[in-house]
Amino acid sequence: MDNAGPFAKLLPACVIVMDNATFHKRQDIQTAIANAGHTLEYPPPYSPDLNDIEPKWAQAKAIRKKEGCSIEQLFAAYEI
């Protein structure tokens, strides 16, 4: 487990679900997860219904479009 990094601190035999971002599929990340005894799973390539944050991003984009503000202004207004 020398190359397990922060994944070694998780409970044993976790299933880690990552989105399909390119950096999540790097070999060193996959190796570290496997070395720590965990399983790595990816959802289908385009599956916003499986990602809880997607409806909130859609809501933020709609407010931003309606108000004509920047993302920084939107976050400041909602103290995000």
N, C-alpha and C positions, 0 to 999 in steps of 0.2 A: 504494500500500500504506500510505497514511497512517493508515487506520483499522483496520489489521490487528492491532494490539496484540500480545499475547504469541504469537499464532498465526504471526506472521512469523518467529519463531525456530525453527519446526519444519522438518524436511526438506521440500524442495519437493514439492508435489502430494500431500499426505497425505490419507488418508481418515480422518475423525474420526467415531467412533461414540459417540453420546450416548444415554442413556436418554430416556424420554419425559417427564421432569420438565418442568413448565411453564416454569421459568426457562431450561431448555436450548433452548427454542423461541423465545426472544425474538428480535426482528428484529435488534437490535444485535449479538447473538452470531452469528447467521446471516450478517450482513453482514461482520463482522470475519473470519470463516472464509473466506468467498468472496473478500474483498479480499486475503487472504494466499495465494490460489491453491489452497485446499484444498477437498475435497468433504465435505459433512456427510451422514451417514446415521443413521437411527433404526431400531432393531429393531421388530418388530411390537409393538403396544401392551402386551400382557401376554405376556411371554416369559421367565419366570425360568430356563428351560433354557439361555438364551443369556447369562445373567448369572452369572458364576462365584461371586459373593459370596452368592447366594441360599441355597445349601445350608448355608453357615456361619451365616447368620442363622437359619435353621430350627433348626439345632443349638443355637445360643445361646438361642433362645426355649424349646426343649424343656428345656434344663438349668435355665433360669430358672424355668419352671413347676414342674419336679420339686423344685427346692431352695427355692422360695418366696422368692427374693431379688430385690432391685432390679437393674436393668441396671448401675448403678454398682458394686454389690457383685460382680456377675458379672465385670465387666471387671477390678476390683481383684484378684479371686481368680485370674484368668488373666493378670494383668499386661498387659492390653491398653491 
